[in-house]
């Protein structure tokens, strides 16, 4: 008779998939922040669209619970303040 796979193995597989998905989302947030900061420091007109894209990625990650809501709000606030100082 064939042996049945344990539920622990399935749980491990599921957690690995989730970990990789979460890692990709966090990485996307960090990449968009770096891209925005680089454009804002150059006073590039594209920085406004980069800011919007970054906020969208942060909100998506926060909505999925990958980063906490307050951490997302803090990041967005700091980046918006940074953008405003670069414009002034």
C-alpha positions as CSV (number, residue, x, y, z in Angstrom):
1,X,0.0,0.0,0.0
2,X,1.3,3.5,-0.9
3,X,2.2,5.9,1.8
4,X,0.2,9.1,2.1
5,X,2.0,12.4,2.1
6,X,1.8,14.3,5.4
7,X,-0.1,17.5,5.6
8,X,3.1,19.1,7.0
9,X,4.7,18.7,3.6
10,X,1.8,20.5,1.9
11,X,1.9,23.2,4.5
12,X,5.6,23.7,3.9
13,X,5.0,23.9,0.1
14,X,2.3,26.5,0.7
15,X,4.4,28.6,3.0
16,X,7.3,28.6,0.6
17,X,5.1,29.8,-2.2
18,X,3.7,32.6,0.0
19,X,7.2,33.6,1.1
20,X,8.4,33.9,-2.4
21,X,5.3,36.0,-3.4
22,X,5.7,38.2,-0.4
23,X,9.4,38.6,-1.1
24,X,8.7,39.7,-4.7
25,X,6.1,42.3,-3.5
26,X,8.5,43.8,-0.9
27,X,11.3,43.9,-3.5
28,X,9.0,45.7,-6.0
29,X,8.2,48.3,-3.3
30,X,11.9,48.8,-2.6
31,X,12.7,49.1,-6.3
32,X,10.0,51.6,-6.9
33,X,11.2,53.7,-3.9
34,X,14.8,53.7,-5.3
35,X,13.5,54.7,-8.7
36,X,11.4,57.5,-7.4
37,X,14.2,58.9,-5.2
38,X,16.7,58.9,-8.1
39,X,14.2,60.7,-10.4
40,X,13.3,63.2,-7.6
41,X,16.9,64.1,-6.9
42,X,17.4,64.9,-10.6
43,X,14.2,67.0,-10.5
44,X,13.0,64.9,-13.4
45,X,9.4,65.5,-14.5
46,X,8.9,61.8,-14.5
47,X,9.2,61.7,-10.7
48,X,5.5,62.5,-10.2
49,X,4.5,59.4,-12.1
50,X,7.1,57.4,-10.3
51,X,5.6,58.7,-7.0
52,X,2.1,57.5,-8.1
53,X,3.5,54.1,-9.1
54,X,5.3,53.8,-5.8
55,X,2.2,54.7,-3.8
56,X,0.2,52.1,-5.7
57,X,2.8,49.4,-5.0
58,X,2.9,50.3,-1.3
59,X,-0.9,50.3,-1.0
60,X,-1.1,46.9,-2.8
61,X,1.4,45.4,-0.4
62,X,-0.3,46.9,2.6
63,X,-3.7,45.6,1.4
64,X,-2.4,42.1,1.1
65,X,-0.8,42.3,4.6
66,X,2.8,42.1,3.3
67,X,3.7,45.3,5.0
68,X,1.7,46.8,7.9
69,X,-0.8,49.6,7.3
70,X,1.1,52.1,9.5
71,X,4.4,51.3,7.9
72,X,2.8,51.9,4.5
73,X,1.4,55.2,5.6
74,X,4.7,56.3,7.1
75,X,6.6,55.4,3.9
76,X,4.1,57.3,1.7
77,X,4.2,60.3,4.0
78,X,8.0,60.5,4.0
79,X,8.2,60.1,0.2
80,X,5.5,62.8,-0.4
81,X,7.4,65.2,2.0
82,X,10.6,64.4,0.2
83,X,9.0,65.1,-3.2
84,X,7.6,68.4,-1.9
85,X,11.0,69.6,-0.6
86,X,12.6,68.7,-4.0
87,X,10.0,70.8,-5.8
88,X,10.4,73.8,-3.6
